Amino acid sequence: MKITGTSCICPVLVCLCFVQRCSGTAHHSSIKVTKNQTKHIEGETEVHHRPKRGWVWNQFFVLEEHMGPDPQYVGKLHSNSDKGDGSVKYILTGEGAGTIFIIDDTTGDIHSTKSLDREQKTHYVLHAQAIDRRTNKPLEPESEFIIKVQDINDNAPKFTDGPYIVTVPEMSDMGTSVLQVTATDADDPTYGNSARVVYSILQGQPYFSVDPKTGVIRTALHNMDREAREHYSVVIQAKDMAGQVGGLSGSTTVNITLTDVNDNPPRFPQKHYQLYVPESAQVGSAVGKIKANDADTGSNADMTYSIINGDGIGIFSISTDKETREGILSLKKPLNYEKKKAYTLNIEGANTHLDFRFSHLGPFKDATMLKIVVGDVDEPPLFSMPFYVMEVFENAKIGTIVGTVLAQDPDSANSLVRYFIDYNAEENRFFNIDANTGTIKTTKVLDREETPWYNITVAASEHDNPGLLSHVTVGIRVLDVNDNPPELAREYDIVVCENSKPGQVIHTISATDRDDLANGPRFTFFLDERLSINPNFTLKDNEAAAPSPSGFVHAREMGVCGPAMRKPSSPRRA
């Protein structure tokens, strides 16, 4: 470089760039610097200023994914010190220098030797320097510049979260939002339409639609019915280049399930049912089941059953099995075929969880008629009373009639009945029963003072079916007769003081009787006149005065003469 006169010519590097436009056409642009002018890229306004150094830089651009056989031309470095005689040497350092980017150190031409991927690295920062080839001294200061990787549409949109599983209630309004899907495009969103994504639906019409800009999926039909179709597989496509021909695309699947709402009332499959129930069915037992169908699921199909009317409303009850959703019919009172052979029930099944949005589809209940036929069963004989109480006097002769039980066949056949007493093996048998008449008699003499009450069990069976038995309890009360004399309560040994005054009470005696109260007390006490009398003592009854002899006491019953026992003092019943 020469310095002539007072003028100072600053050495300037000229940069030739290879720029990729949106159209994909390559242009060579040059920057030429002379004295204090900077020539800008064609089409730009010329600006006059005094340069601060000899290098003027613009960005370089290199097209990504270049697959040509030759290295891709990037641009050219040029210093105004270069006279074309090869004395200037150009040096390139920085990211990728010597490996990705190479420079012709004589001409300053830069080439890319490898295919670059903008999605991995968007730009490279390098440094350029021009030196004197002979002296290796820098002709200009080192300068930094950038090579930007120019995007091409080489990435298809991707759905990172698919496939999707979503639900939407059946019968939803048209346009109900189901899900928003989002696809991403790795291309440069600031350059062209490579990353501008548009959504469309490939599968799932006419049931669903998708917003082309937002990716929001919506229902496209009114009143989609789960009971008609429950599952849908919707395929959504995302296409870049704003959906234009040649754009890249990706797709995802959205599996949509319609969830249930209570839009179906329960329905009985038949309007009339018939049920057979034997008259022997036990009270409280389940005798039958009935079920109304509901096309809904879960709690929307829950229902409860009730008997709304019928002549059997007091005989039967109905409950709801929550697991099977069946009505369980149970017996409240005994059945009797001979009295009533059939019943009629009107049964209602009603949903328990109503959705008032769909009340116009109701009512959400249904009714049916159930006829119950009572089955005739060979029943055991039926006693005329639930239990019997009979009486017999003690000491009655063997064979004395105690009483009679009566049982009849409740069936229309009215079979003959036979009776027997159900004794345990260890029991003494004091009674027997006439097998045909049911008359109970004594087989032994009874003593009330030993056993005042007997409980026996009488069984009755049909003559034609001895296996059918019924039982009844018979209580037999043994009545008292006056068969026991009174007895002194204990042996008396009386001590008398010698200075006792006349009329003084020296002792009180008492008596007992094993007979019943009607044949026992009250007693009268007296001295036995057949024995010698001691004039020093008298016996006075609590109820009536008596003579004053002393000695043994003879007891007599008032109005009735009975056995007497001789003791130091003897009472008799008054």
C-alpha positions as CSV (number, residue, x, y, z in Angstrom):
1,M,0.0,0.0,0.0
2,K,1.2,3.4,-0.9
3,I,0.7,6.8,0.8
4,T,0.8,9.6,-1.7
5,G,0.6,13.4,-0.8
6,T,-1.6,14.3,2.0
7,S,-4.2,11.7,1.0
8,C,-4.5,8.5,3.1
9,I,-5.9,5.5,1.3
10,C,-7.1,3.0,3.9
11,P,-6.8,-0.6,2.8
12,V,-10.4,-2.1,2.6
13,L,-11.5,-5.8,2.3
14,V,-14.2,-6.4,-0.2
15,C,-16.8,-9.1,0.7
16,L,-18.5,-11.1,-2.0
17,C,-21.5,-13.0,-0.6
18,F,-23.5,-15.9,-1.8
19,V,-27.1,-15.1,-0.7
20,Q,-30.0,-17.5,-0.8
21,R,-33.3,-15.7,-1.4
22,C,-36.8,-17.0,-0.6
23,S,-37.1,-18.1,-4.2
24,G,-34.0,-20.3,-3.8
25,T,-32.0,-18.4,-6.6
26,A,-28.3,-17.7,-5.8
27,H,-27.0,-14.2,-6.4
28,H,-23.4,-12.9,-6.2
29,S,-23.2,-9.5,-4.6
30,S,-20.0,-7.5,-4.2
31,I,-19.0,-4.8,-1.8
32,K,-16.3,-2.5,-3.2
33,V,-14.7,0.1,-1.1
34,T,-12.6,3.0,-2.5
35,K,-11.3,5.9,-0.4
36,N,-14.2,7.2,1.7
37,Q,-17.2,5.5,-0.1
38,T,-18.9,2.3,0.7
39,K,-20.7,0.6,-2.1
40,H,-23.7,-1.4,-0.6
41,I,-25.6,-4.3,-2.0
42,E,-27.5,-3.6,-5.2
43,G,-30.8,-1.9,-4.5
44,E,-29.7,-0.2,-1.3
45,T,-29.0,3.5,-0.8
46,E,-25.4,4.7,-1.2
47,V,-24.1,6.3,2.0
48,H,-21.0,8.4,2.3
49,H,-18.9,8.2,5.4
50,R,-15.3,7.9,6.5
51,P,-14.4,4.2,7.1
52,K,-12.9,3.3,10.4
53,R,-11.0,0.3,9.0
54,G,-10.2,-1.5,5.8
55,W,-12.8,-4.3,6.3
56,V,-16.5,-4.0,5.6
57,W,-18.7,-7.0,6.3
58,N,-22.2,-8.3,5.6
59,Q,-23.5,-11.6,6.7
60,F,-22.7,-14.6,4.6
61,F,-25.4,-17.2,3.9
62,V,-25.0,-20.9,3.2
63,L,-27.9,-23.1,2.2
64,E,-28.6,-26.0,4.5
65,E,-28.7,-29.6,3.4
66,H,-26.6,-29.0,0.3
67,M,-26.2,-32.3,-1.4
68,G,-24.2,-31.3,-4.6
69,P,-21.0,-33.0,-5.7
70,D,-18.9,-29.8,-5.3
71,P,-18.3,-27.7,-2.3
72,Q,-21.0,-25.0,-1.9
73,Y,-19.8,-21.4,-2.6
74,V,-20.3,-19.1,0.3
75,G,-18.7,-15.8,-0.6
76,K,-15.5,-13.9,-1.2
77,L,-13.1,-11.9,1.0
78,H,-11.1,-9.2,-0.7
79,S,-8.9,-6.4,0.6
80,N,-8.3,-3.2,-1.4
81,S,-4.6,-3.9,-0.7
82,D,-4.9,-6.9,-3.0
83,K,-3.5,-5.9,-6.5
84,G,-4.1,-9.4,-7.8
85,D,-0.4,-10.3,-7.8
86,G,-0.8,-12.9,-5.1
87,S,1.0,-10.9,-2.5
88,V,-2.0,-10.9,-0.1
89,K,-2.8,-14.0,1.8
90,Y,-6.2,-14.5,3.3
91,I,-6.6,-16.4,6.6
92,L,-9.9,-17.8,8.0
93,T,-10.3,-18.9,11.7
94,G,-13.2,-19.6,14.0
95,E,-16.1,-22.0,14.1
96,G,-15.7,-24.6,11.4
97,A,-12.7,-23.0,9.8
98,G,-10.6,-25.5,7.9
99,T,-13.2,-28.3,8.5
100,I,-16.5,-27.0,7.3
101,F,-15.4,-23.8,5.7
102,I,-12.3,-23.5,3.6
103,I,-10.8,-20.4,2.0
104,D,-8.6,-19.9,-1.1
105,D,-5.8,-17.9,0.6
106,T,-5.1,-16.2,-2.7
107,T,-8.5,-15.3,-4.1
108,G,-10.4,-15.1,-0.7
109,D,-13.1,-17.5,-2.0
110,I,-14.9,-19.3,0.8
111,H,-16.6,-22.7,0.3
112,S,-18.6,-25.0,2.5
113,T,-17.4,-28.6,2.3
114,K,-20.1,-30.3,4.3
115,S,-23.9,-30.5,4.3
116,L,-25.2,-28.3,7.2
117,D,-28.3,-28.6,9.3
118,R,-29.8,-25.4,10.5
119,E,-31.9,-27.2,13.1
120,Q,-28.6,-28.3,14.7
121,K,-26.7,-25.0,14.3
122,T,-28.1,-21.8,12.9
123,H,-24.9,-19.8,12.3
124,Y,-21.1,-19.9,12.6
125,V,-18.8,-17.1,13.9
126,L,-15.5,-16.8,12.0
127,H,-12.6,-14.4,11.8
128,A,-10.8,-13.1,8.7
129,Q,-7.4,-11.6,8.2
130,A,-5.3,-10.4,5.2
131,I,-1.5,-10.6,5.6
132,D,1.4,-9.9,3.4
133,R,2.5,-13.2,2.0
134,R,6.2,-12.2,1.9
135,T,6.5,-10.6,5.4
136,N,3.5,-12.4,7.1
137,K,2.6,-9.1,8.5
138,P,-1.1,-8.2,8.8
139,L,-2.3,-5.8,6.2
140,E,-5.5,-5.1,8.1
141,P,-6.8,-5.9,11.6
142,E,-8.6,-9.2,12.1
143,S,-12.4,-8.9,11.7
144,E,-15.3,-11.1,12.8
145,F,-18.1,-12.1,10.6
146,I,-21.0,-14.6,10.6
147,I,-22.1,-17.3,8.2
148,K,-25.8,-18.0,8.7
149,V,-27.2,-21.3,7.7
150,Q,-30.1,-20.6,5.4
151,D,-33.3,-22.7,6.2
152,I,-35.0,-25.0,3.7
153,N,-38.2,-26.9,4.4
154,D,-36.7,-30.1,5.5
155,N,-38.6,-30.8,8.7
156,A,-42.2,-32.1,8.8
157,P,-44.5,-31.0,11.6
158,K,-44.5,-33.4,14.6
159,F,-47.1,-34.1,17.3
160,T,-45.1,-34.8,20.4
161,D,-47.9,-36.0,22.6
162,G,-49.9,-38.3,20.4
163,P,-51.7,-40.6,20.2
164,Y,-54.4,-38.9,22.3
165,I,-57.2,-40.5,24.4
166,V,-60.0,-38.1,25.3
167,T,-63.7,-38.1,26.2
168,V,-66.6,-35.9,25.5
169,P,-70.2,-36.2,26.8
170,E,-72.7,-37.7,24.4
171,M,-75.5,-35.3,23.3
172,S,-73.1,-32.4,23.5
173,D,-73.9,-29.3,21.4
174,M,-72.3,-29.0,18.0
175,G,-69.0,-27.1,18.3
176,T,-68.2,-28.4,21.8
177,S,-64.4,-28.3,22.3
178,V,-62.9,-31.8,22.6
179,L,-59.1,-31.2,22.6
180,Q,-56.4,-28.9,21.2
181,V,-53.6,-30.6,19.4
182,T,-50.3,-28.9,18.7
183,A,-47.7,-29.8,16.1
184,T,-44.2,-28.3,16.1
185,D,-42.0,-27.7,13.1
186,A,-38.2,-27.5,13.6
187,D,-37.8,-25.2,10.6
188,D,-37.1,-21.5,10.9
189,P,-40.4,-19.7,11.8
190,T,-38.9,-16.3,10.8
191,Y,-38.1,-17.4,7.2
192,G,-40.8,-18.1,4.7
193,N,-43.6,-20.6,5.4
194,S,-41.5,-23.6,6.3
195,A,-42.7,-23.6,9.9
196,R,-46.2,-22.3,9.3
197,V,-48.5,-25.2,10.2
198,V,-52.1,-25.7,9.1
199,Y,-54.3,-28.5,10.6
200,S,-56.8,-30.6,8.8
201,I,-58.9,-33.7,9.5
202,L,-58.1,-36.8,7.5
203,Q,-60.4,-39.2,9.4
204,G,-63.4,-38.6,11.6
205,Q,-65.7,-36.5,9.5
206,P,-68.6,-35.7,9.6
207,Y,-68.5,-36.2,13.4
208,F,-65.6,-33.9,14.3
209,S,-63.8,-30.9,12.9
210,V,-60.5,-29.1,13.6
211,D,-59.6,-25.5,13.5
212,P,-56.9,-25.1,10.8
213,K,-55.0,-22.5,12.8
214,T,-55.4,-23.5,16.4
215,G,-55.7,-27.3,16.2
216,V,-58.8,-27.3,18.4
217,I,-61.0,-30.3,17.7
218,R,-64.8,-29.8,18.1
219,T,-67.9,-31.9,17.7
220,A,-69.4,-31.3,14.3
221,L,-72.9,-32.9,14.8
222,H,-75.8,-32.4,17.1
223,N,-76.8,-35.1,19.6
224,M,-74.1,-37.7,19.1
225,D,-75.6,-40.7,20.9
226,R,-73.2,-43.0,22.8
227,E,-75.8,-45.8,22.7
228,A,-75.5,-45.7,18.8
229,R,-71.7,-45.4,18.7
230,E,-69.3,-44.9,21.5
231,H,-65.8,-44.8,20.1
232,Y,-64.3,-42.7,17.3
233,S,-60.8,-42.6,15.9
234,V,-59.9,-39.2,14.5
235,V,-56.8,-38.6,12.4
236,I,-55.5,-35.0,12.4
237,Q,-52.9,-33.8,9.9
238,A,-50.5,-30.9,10.4
239,K,-49.0,-29.5,7.1
240,D,-46.3,-26.8,6.8
241,M,-45.9,-24.3,4.0
242,A,-49.3,-23.0,5.1
243,G,-50.9,-26.1,3.7
244,Q,-49.6,-25.4,0.2
245,V,-48.8,-28.2,-2.3
246,G,-45.4,-29.5,-1.6
247,G,-45.5,-28.9,2.1
248,L,-44.4,-31.5,4.6
249,S,-47.0,-33.1,6.9
250,G,-47.3,-35.2,10.0
251,S,-50.4,-36.8,11.6
252,T,-51.6,-38.1,14.9
253,T,-54.6,-40.2,16.1
254,V,-57.1,-38.9,18.6
255,N,-59.2,-41.7,20.1
256,I,-62.5,-40.1,21.3
257,T,-64.9,-41.8,23.6
258,L,-68.4,-40.5,24.2
259,T,-69.2,-40.6,27.9
260,D,-72.6,-41.4,29.1
261,V,-75.4,-39.1,30.2
262,N,-78.8,-40.1,31.5
263,D,-80.7,-39.7,28.2
264,N,-82.4,-43.1,28.3
265,P,-85.4,-44.1,30.6
266,P,-85.6,-47.6,32.0
267,R,-87.8,-50.0,30.1
268,F,-89.3,-53.3,31.1
269,P,-88.9,-55.8,28.2
270,Q,-92.5,-57.0,28.8
271,K,-95.7,-55.3,30.0
272,H,-96.9,-58.5,31.7
273,Y,-95.1,-61.0,33.8
274,Q,-96.2,-64.1,35.7
275,L,-94.5,-65.6,38.7
276,Y,-95.1,-68.9,40.5
277,V,-94.7,-68.9,44.3
278,P,-95.5,-72.0,46.4
279,E,-97.7,-71.4,49.4
280,S,-94.9,-72.9,51.6
281,A,-92.6,-70.0,50.9
282,Q,-91.1,-68.6,54.1
283,V,-92.0,-65.0,55.2
284,G,-89.0,-62.7,54.5
285,S,-87.6,-65.0,51.8
286,A,-87.0,-63.8,48.2
287,V,-89.5,-65.3,45.9
288,G,-88.6,-63.7,42.5
289,K,-86.7,-61.1,40.5
290,I,-87.7,-58.6,37.9
291,K,-85.5,-56.2,35.9
292,A,-86.0,-53.1,33.7
293,N,-83.3,-52.4,31.1
294,D,-81.5,-49.1,30.8
295,A,-79.2,-48.3,27.9
296,D,-77.2,-45.9,30.0
297,T,-74.2,-47.0,32.1
298,G,-72.9,-46.3,35.6
299,S,-75.0,-44.1,37.9
300,N,-77.1,-43.0,35.0
301,A,-78.5,-46.5,34.9
302,D,-79.2,-46.8,38.6
303,M,-82.8,-47.3,39.5
304,T,-85.2,-48.2,42.3
305,Y,-88.2,-50.5,42.2
306,S,-91.5,-50.0,44.0
307,I,-95.0,-51.6,44.1
308,I,-97.4,-48.8,43.1
309,N,-100.6,-50.8,43.5
310,G,-102.2,-54.2,43.3
311,D,-104.0,-56.6,45.6
312,G,-100.7,-58.1,46.8
313,I,-99.3,-54.9,48.0
314,G,-99.6,-56.0,51.6
315,I,-98.4,-59.5,51.0
316,F,-95.2,-58.8,49.0
317,S,-92.4,-56.2,49.1
318,I,-89.7,-55.3,46.6
319,S,-86.2,-54.1,47.1
320,T,-83.4,-53.1,44.7
321,D,-80.2,-55.0,44.2
322,K,-77.7,-52.2,43.4
323,E,-75.1,-54.5,41.8
324,T,-77.4,-56.2,39.3
325,R,-80.1,-53.5,39.2
326,E,-82.8,-56.1,39.7
327,G,-85.9,-55.8,41.7
328,I,-86.0,-58.5,44.4
329,L,-89.5,-59.6,45.4
330,S,-89.9,-60.8,49.0
331,L,-92.8,-62.3,51.0
332,K,-94.2,-60.2,53.8
333,K,-97.0,-62.5,55.0
334,P,-97.7,-66.2,54.7
335,L,-99.5,-67.5,51.6
336,N,-102.5,-69.9,51.7
337,Y,-103.5,-71.5,48.5
338,E,-106.8,-72.5,49.9
339,K,-107.7,-68.9,50.7
340,K,-106.2,-67.0,47.7
341,K,-104.7,-68.5,44.6
342,A,-103.3,-65.4,42.8
343,Y,-102.2,-61.9,43.3
344,T,-101.5,-58.9,41.0
345,L,-98.8,-56.3,41.5
346,N,-98.0,-53.2,39.5
347,I,-94.3,-52.6,39.7
348,E,-92.4,-49.4,38.7
349,G,-88.7,-48.9,38.0
350,A,-87.4,-45.3,38.1
351,N,-84.0,-43.8,37.6
352,T,-82.5,-42.3,40.7
353,H,-80.1,-39.8,39.1
354,L,-81.9,-37.5,36.7
355,D,-80.4,-35.0,34.3
356,F,-82.9,-32.2,33.7
357,R,-81.3,-31.2,30.4
358,F,-82.9,-34.3,29.0
359,S,-86.2,-34.3,30.8
360,H,-87.9,-33.9,27.5
361,L,-86.9,-37.5,26.7
362,G,-88.7,-38.8,29.8
363,P,-90.4,-39.8,32.0
364,F,-87.5,-41.7,33.3
365,K,-89.5,-44.5,34.7
366,D,-91.6,-47.5,33.5
367,A,-94.2,-49.8,34.9
368,T,-95.2,-53.4,34.4
369,M,-97.8,-55.8,35.7
370,L,-96.8,-58.9,37.6
371,K,-99.3,-61.8,38.3
372,I,-98.2,-64.1,41.1
373,V,-99.7,-67.6,41.0
374,V,-99.8,-69.3,44.4
375,G,-98.8,-72.9,44.2
376,D,-100.7,-75.6,46.2
377,V,-98.3,-77.5,48.5
378,D,-99.2,-80.6,50.6
379,E,-99.0,-78.9,54.0
380,P,-98.8,-80.6,57.4
381,P,-101.9,-80.8,59.6
382,L,-102.8,-77.5,61.3
383,F,-103.8,-77.6,65.0
384,S,-106.9,-75.6,66.1
385,M,-104.9,-73.7,68.7
386,P,-101.2,-72.6,68.9
387,F,-101.0,-74.3,72.3
388,Y,-103.3,-76.1,74.7
389,V,-103.8,-75.9,78.5
390,M,-105.6,-78.8,80.3
391,E,-106.3,-79.7,83.9
392,V,-106.7,-83.0,85.8
393,F,-107.1,-83.8,89.5
394,E,-104.3,-85.6,91.3
395,N,-105.0,-89.1,92.4
396,A,-107.3,-89.5,89.4
397,K,-107.7,-93.0,88.2
398,I,-105.5,-94.3,85.4
399,G,-107.2,-93.7,82.1
400,T,-108.9,-90.5,83.2
401,I,-109.5,-88.2,80.2
402,V,-107.4,-85.0,80.4
403,G,-108.5,-83.3,77.2
404,T,-108.5,-83.4,73.4
405,V,-106.4,-81.7,70.7
406,L,-107.6,-81.2,67.2
407,A,-105.7,-80.9,63.9
408,Q,-106.9,-80.8,60.3
409,D,-105.4,-81.1,56.9
410,P,-105.4,-77.5,55.5
411,D,-105.3,-78.8,51.9
412,S,-108.3,-79.4,49.8
413,A,-107.8,-83.1,50.1
414,N,-108.6,-83.0,53.8
415,S,-106.7,-86.1,54.6
416,L,-107.2,-88.0,57.9
417,V,-104.9,-87.0,60.7
418,R,-103.1,-89.2,63.2
419,Y,-101.7,-88.1,66.6
420,F,-98.9,-89.2,68.9
421,I,-97.0,-87.8,71.9
422,D,-93.4,-86.9,71.1
423,Y,-91.6,-88.3,74.2
424,N,-87.9,-88.2,74.9
425,A,-86.4,-91.6,75.7
426,E,-85.7,-90.6,79.3
427,E,-89.2,-89.3,80.1
428,N,-91.7,-91.1,82.3
429,R,-94.8,-91.5,80.3
430,F,-97.7,-90.2,82.4
431,F,-100.1,-89.7,79.4
432,N,-101.1,-91.3,76.1
433,I,-103.2,-90.0,73.2
434,D,-105.7,-91.7,71.0
435,A,-104.1,-91.7,67.5
436,N,-107.4,-91.1,65.8
437,T,-109.3,-88.8,68.1
438,G,-106.5,-86.8,69.8
439,T,-107.9,-87.6,73.3
440,I,-105.3,-87.5,76.0
441,K,-105.6,-89.8,79.0
442,T,-103.5,-90.5,82.2
443,T,-101.4,-93.6,82.3
444,K,-100.3,-93.2,86.0
445,V,-101.7,-91.8,89.2
446,L,-100.6,-88.2,89.5
447,D,-99.3,-86.5,92.7
448,R,-99.6,-82.7,92.6
449,E,-97.2,-82.4,95.5
450,E,-94.5,-84.1,93.4
451,T,-95.2,-82.6,90.0
452,P,-97.8,-79.8,89.7
453,W,-97.4,-79.2,85.9
454,Y,-96.6,-81.3,82.8
455,N,-95.6,-80.1,79.4
456,I,-95.9,-82.6,76.6
457,T,-95.5,-82.2,72.8
458,V,-98.2,-83.7,70.6
459,A,-97.4,-84.3,66.9
460,A,-99.9,-84.7,64.1
461,S,-99.3,-86.2,60.6
462,E,-101.4,-86.9,57.6
463,H,-102.5,-90.5,57.1
464,D,-101.4,-90.4,53.5
465,N,-98.2,-88.5,54.1
466,P,-96.7,-89.4,57.5
467,G,-93.6,-87.4,56.7
468,L,-95.4,-84.1,57.0
469,L,-95.6,-83.3,60.8
470,S,-96.8,-80.5,62.9
471,H,-96.3,-80.1,66.6
472,V,-98.1,-78.4,69.4
473,T,-97.3,-77.9,73.1
474,V,-99.9,-79.1,75.7
475,G,-99.6,-77.9,79.2
476,I,-101.3,-80.1,81.9
477,R,-102.0,-78.6,85.3
478,V,-102.5,-81.1,88.1
479,L,-105.3,-79.9,90.5
480,D,-105.0,-80.4,94.2
481,V,-107.2,-82.6,96.4
482,N,-107.0,-82.7,100.2
483,D,-104.8,-85.7,100.6
484,N,-102.2,-84.4,103.1
485,P,-102.9,-83.8,106.9
486,P,-101.4,-80.7,108.6
487,E,-98.1,-81.2,110.4
488,L,-96.4,-79.3,113.1
489,A,-93.7,-77.2,111.7
490,R,-91.1,-78.8,113.9
491,E,-90.6,-80.8,117.1
492,Y,-91.3,-78.6,120.2
493,D,-89.4,-78.9,123.5
494,I,-90.9,-76.2,125.8
495,V,-89.1,-75.0,128.9
496,V,-91.3,-73.2,131.6
497,C,-90.1,-71.2,134.5
498,E,-91.5,-72.2,137.8
499,N,-92.5,-68.7,138.7
500,S,-94.5,-68.1,135.5
501,K,-97.7,-66.2,136.1
502,P,-101.1,-67.7,135.3
503,G,-102.2,-66.9,131.7
504,Q,-98.7,-66.1,130.6
505,V,-98.0,-67.3,127.0
506,I,-95.1,-69.6,127.3
507,H,-94.8,-70.7,123.6
508,T,-96.4,-70.5,120.2
509,I,-96.8,-73.5,117.9
510,S,-97.4,-73.5,114.1
511,A,-98.3,-76.1,111.4
512,T,-97.9,-76.7,107.7
513,D,-99.9,-78.5,105.0
514,R,-98.5,-79.8,101.6
515,D,-101.8,-79.3,99.9
516,D,-102.8,-76.2,98.0
517,L,-104.1,-73.2,99.8
518,A,-107.6,-74.2,99.2
519,N,-107.1,-77.4,101.0
520,G,-104.5,-76.2,103.6
521,P,-104.6,-73.4,106.1
522,R,-106.3,-72.1,108.2
523,F,-105.7,-74.5,111.0
524,T,-107.4,-74.9,114.5
525,F,-105.4,-76.2,117.5
526,F,-106.9,-78.3,120.3
527,L,-105.8,-80.7,123.1
528,D,-106.6,-84.4,122.5
529,E,-109.3,-85.2,125.1
530,R,-108.5,-88.9,125.0
531,L,-105.2,-88.2,126.9
532,S,-104.9,-87.2,130.5
533,I,-105.2,-83.5,131.1
534,N,-102.5,-81.4,133.0
535,P,-104.4,-78.6,134.7
536,N,-101.4,-76.4,134.7
537,F,-101.5,-75.6,131.0
538,T,-104.1,-74.5,128.5
539,L,-104.0,-74.2,124.6
540,K,-105.5,-71.3,123.0
541,D,-106.1,-71.0,119.3
542,N,-105.3,-67.7,117.6
543,E,-108.7,-67.6,116.0
544,A,-110.9,-69.2,118.8
545,A,-110.6,-70.0,122.5
546,A,-110.1,-73.6,123.6
547,P,-110.3,-75.5,126.8
548,S,-107.3,-75.6,129.0
549,P,-106.1,-79.2,129.3
550,S,-102.5,-80.1,128.8
551,G,-101.0,-83.1,127.0
552,F,-100.9,-84.1,123.4
553,V,-102.7,-82.0,120.8
554,H,-105.1,-83.6,118.4
555,A,-105.5,-81.7,115.1
556,R,-108.8,-81.7,113.2
557,E,-109.9,-79.9,110.0
558,M,-112.9,-77.6,110.3
559,G,-115.9,-79.2,108.8
560,V,-113.9,-82.1,107.3
561,C,-112.5,-84.9,109.3
562,G,-109.1,-86.0,108.0
563,P,-106.1,-88.0,109.0
564,A,-104.4,-86.9,112.1
565,M,-100.8,-87.3,113.4
566,R,-100.0,-87.4,117.1
567,K,-97.3,-85.2,118.3
568,P,-96.7,-83.3,121.5
569,S,-99.1,-80.7,120.1
570,S,-101.4,-81.4,117.1
571,P,-103.2,-78.9,114.9
572,R,-106.2,-79.3,112.7
573,R,-107.5,-77.2,109.8
574,A,-110.0,-74.6,110.8
